[in-house]
Each structure stands twice: as structure tokens, then as C-alpha cells.
């Protein structure tokens, strides 16, 4: 496992440490911007896990600063998109899925869509949907997903319905199931 300084040098992203301070941003960039860019590199998921950046990303997603929340949520989504099934379970254990479910309870419709897409990726990459369902239910995510099915924003409602129907044996018709 690489140390944080070695990782910073390897990635050429010294600025990612700004995530630890929600009040600091790179000139012309929102807080967390560098880490979001970093996480767009799919082959770096394990490195991000190894150097324990995930907890800082979760903490940033839970801050009140809207720009920091946005960047951190995108970072989590990128991390989920690039993770292997084994890495995905580690991310779930680290609290990524609980954090994403928490984002669904917010008011930012755009972040809800990003979180829903990330949750769908968690299920798609999971080798055991039952464990993932238990985690979602355990943090109140299923109730939130059911409520979001009637959301005014069409994309939020559509994604929430898709997840409920495909992974939680939703009450909707089976012809709703599709490979998303």
C-alpha cells in the first residue's frame, strides 16, 4: 500500500488534500474538484481505497457547502462506476452506499440523479444483491426510493422506480425490468 505522499506524487494530484478542508478550493475550481477528476480514472479505484480517501469523500458529500457536496457526490459516483465487484463491497462497507442514500433525502434534484445512478451501479456490480438490499433498507434507503417514485423531476422518479422494481421486487409490472 502506498502512503499518502507517495500517492499524491504518483497521481500528480497534490491538490486532492484540499478535500479535508471544505473551505479551500483551487483557483477557479470548486472544493473537491481534483479528487473528482482523480476518480474519473477508473483504474485508480483501488488506490483511492488503499490510501483511505473514501472517508474524506463521504465526509465532503455530507457537508453543507453545495459545491463541495456536488463534487464529492460526483466523485463517489465515479468511484462506483470504476470499481470491481470486490472493490464495490469494500466501498459499501466503508459507507458509500449509506452516504448515497442520504443524498437521496436532500433537495438537490441533480445530486439525486447522480446518487441514483451510483446506487444502480452498486447493484449492477454487486455479486450479492441481497446484501446490498439489506444495507439500503438498513439506512432507510428503500423508503426514500419508494417516495422518490412520485418525485416531480421525471428522471429522479424513473431511476428510483427502476431500482425498486429491479432489485427490491417492487410492486410494479415485471415488464418494467430492463437492462439499464
N, C-alpha and C positions, 0 to 999 in steps of 0.2 A: 504494500500500500504506500502510495506517495504521501509525503507531508504536504501541508497546505502551501508552503512556499514553493516546493518543487512543482506542485500542480499549477500554481499561478504562473511560474516560469514556463512550464510545458504548454499551457494553454495560451500564453500571451495575453492573459486577461486579468491583469493585476487589479483592475477596477472592480472585479466582482466582489471584493471585500466591502464595497460600499453598501451592499445589501444588509450588512449588520447595523447600519445606521440609516433609519428611514428618512432622515433629514438631509442626506447628502446625495447629490446627483452629479453625474458628469456634465460638463458644459454642453448645453443644448440637448441633453438626453434626460429622460425621467429616471428616478431611482430604480435600480434593478435592471436597467437596460442591458448591461454587459452580460449578466447571468442569463437573461432571456436569449441573447444571441448565442451564448455558450451552449445552452440546452438545445438549440436548433441543430446542433451537430449530433446526429443520432448515435454515433459510435462513442460518445462521451458519457453515456448514461452511467456506466459502471464507475467511471472515475468520479462523477458527481456524487454517487452513493458512497464510494470509498472515503472521500475527504469530508464527508458529513456536511455537505452544503444543503441537503434536503431540509433539515430542521430550520435553517435560516430562511429558506424559500417559503416554507409553511408559515413561519412567523411573519414574514413580509406580506403574505397573502391575507393574513388576519389583521393587519394594521388598518388604521382609519384613512391613511393617505390614499386617495383614489388612484393616483398614477402608480404608486408602489404596488397596490393591490392588483392593478391591471397587469403590470409587468410580471409580478410573481405568479399570477394565475396563468398567464401565457407560458411562463417557464415551467410550471407544473404540467401543463398540457403537453408541451414539447417533450418533457421528460417521459410522460406516459406513452406518447406516440413512439418514442425511440427505444423503450425498454423491451427486454426479452421477457418471456413468461416468468422466469426465475427472478429477474430484477423487479418485475411488477409486484410479486408477492412481498418482496423486501420493502418496496415503496408503500404498499398497503400497510404493512406492519409499522412503518415509520410515521404513518398518519396522513399520507397524501389523500387517500380516499375520504377520510373523515373531513379533511380540510375542504375538499371539493364539494362535499355535501353541504358544508357550512356556507360556501359561496352561493349555493342554490337558494339559501334562505335570505339572501340580500336583495337589494333593489335594482342592481345594475343588470339590465337585460342582456347586454353584450357579454358580460362576465358569466352570466348563467349559461349562455350558449357554449362558451369556451369550456366551462366546467362540465356541462352535459356531454360534450364531445370527448373530453378526457375520461369521464366515467364510462362512456361507451367503449373507449379504448382499453380501459382496465378490464372490462368484461371480455372483450374480444381476445385479449392476450392472456387471460387467466386460464389456468388448466383446471380450475375447480370453481365454477360459478357459485356453488352452494356456499363456500367460504366467503366469497365476495358479497353475496346477498346478505349473509349474516352480519357482516361489517356494516353494510349500508343500513340495514334495519336497526342495528345497534346504536347508530348515531342519529337516528330519526330521519334518515335519508329517504326511505321508502314513502313515508308520509308526505314529505316535501315533494317527491317526484309525483305522487298521485295528485297533490294540489296543483302542481305546475301544468298538469294536463289541460287545465282550463285557463291557462295564462293568456292574456290578451296578445302577447307577442307570439305570432304563429310558429316561429322556429323553436322557441322555448317549449311550447306545448307539444309540438311534433316530436322533438327529441325526447322529452320526458315520457311521452306515450310509448315511443319506440322501446325505451329502456324497460319500462314497466311490463309491456306486453312480451318482450323477448326474453327477459331474464327473471321476471317475478311472476310468471303465469298470470298476467293481467286478465281482466275480465273481458277485454276486447276480443274481436274475432281473430282467429288464427291467420287469416289472410293478411293481417297487418304485419305479420312477421316477414322480414325480408333481410337480405344480407346487406347491411349498411356498412 
